[in-house]
């Protein structure tokens, strides 16, 4: 798959997961919304990486790429936002976040995605 087609695929998945998360948040299905938000966050990271010719694989490679992006844009606090997205991934399995924290973290992930879209 070419660099451009990977980027387009990841961007499409990012949008799909983000829309699904928004619907699930309205329904107050926080565990499912959490996983969709996590997926949307990872897909936008993969899109940025693909646009730079750096395909990502395992979870660890996504984290390493976030470190790289954080070094380029420390003012964006990407590592912090990525960490919040990871807690949403955990929430899918544990359903451990109070509603308010889930909403706050959803907002942080939306901002994370908006920032990374600027790099595309």
N, C-alpha and C positions, 0 to 999 in steps of 0.2 A: 504494500500500500504506500502511496506517495506521501510525502510530508504534508502537502496541502489537503489530500483526502483524509488523512488522520486528523488534522486540525479541524476540518469541517465536521467530521464524525463526532469528535469530542465536544465541539461547540453545540452541535445538535443535541447530544445527550445531556449536556449541561442545561440547556434550555428546557428540555423535556422534564428532567428531574426537578428543576426549580419550579416549574408550573405545577407538577404533581405535589411538591412539598407545600406550595401555597394552598392548594385545595385541601390537603390533609390538615394544615394548620387551622383553616376555617372550620373543619369538622372536629377539631381538637383531638385528632389522632396523633399525639405527640411522638410516640415511638416510630411510627411509620414516616411521619414528616421528618424526623431526625435523620433517618437513614437516607431519605431522598436529598436532604440538604447536604449530608456528607458526600453522597454521590455527585451532586452538582459541583461541590467544591473540588473534588478530585478530578472531575472531567475538565474543569476550566484550567487546572494546573497542567493536565496532560495536553490540552490545546496549546497552551503557551509553550510548553516543552517541544511539542511537535512543530510549532511554527519556527522554532530555532534549530530544528533538526536533531533534537534530543528525545527520542522516544523513551517513555518510562514504562516500567514493568511492575514490579512488586511494590507493596506499600512503602518499603524503606526507600526506594528510589524517588518516590513522590516527596517524602520528607527531606531527602537530600536536595532536591530541586528547590524546595521552599527555602532552605537555608541559602542557596545561591541567590534566589530572588530577593530574599531579605537583605543580603549584602548590597544588592543593587539599589534597593529602595527601603532603607531602614525606617524611614518616616511612615511607611505604610503599616508597620507592625504585623507583617505577614505571618511570622512564626506564632505570634499570640493568637491571631485569628484562626490559623490552621489548627492550633491546639484546641480551640473551642469547637471547631468542626469535628475533631476527633472525639470530643466528649459527647457530641450528638450521635456519632457512630456507636459509642458505648451505650447511650440511652436506648437505642433500638433494641439491644439485647436485655438491658437491665430495667428499663423504664424507671430510672432513678432520679430524674430531674423534676423539680417542681415546675409547674406550668410557667411561672414568671421567668425562671432561668432558661427554659426552653425557648421562650419568645425572645429573650435578650440575645441568646446565642444564635437564633435564627437571623436576627438583625445583623449580628456581627458577620455571619457567613454571607449574607447578601452584600455587605460592604466589601468583603474579601473578594467576592466574585466580580463586583463592579471594578475594583482596582485591577484585577488581573485581566479583565476585558480590555483595559486601556493598553495592555501590552500586545494585543493582537492586531 
